Amino acid sequence: HERRKERFNRLQRSMDGLSPDYRTVIRLSRLEGLKIQDIAERMGRSPSAVKNLLLRAMKQLRESFGDTESLGLPDRNLTEDDAGNGQ
């Protein structure tokens, strides 16, 4: 239990060290489960820009925190389905 709390605190510190855009894209994608198209609309960006932002954000989080899969933050394939078909 204490180990889980420490990992959560470490994750929080790693998230706090990210830029606001990186924190937002990770929160919307990984924690709220939104699709790329929905995130793009919320952030006022293109789906392609959101995909790139998410890839960079997850890379930086992994570099800062380490393994994110055990936290329920696995990498998702960024497929065209995630971007929505109504482009």
Order of alpha helices (4+ residues) and beta strands (2+ residues): alpha-alpha-alpha-alpha-alpha
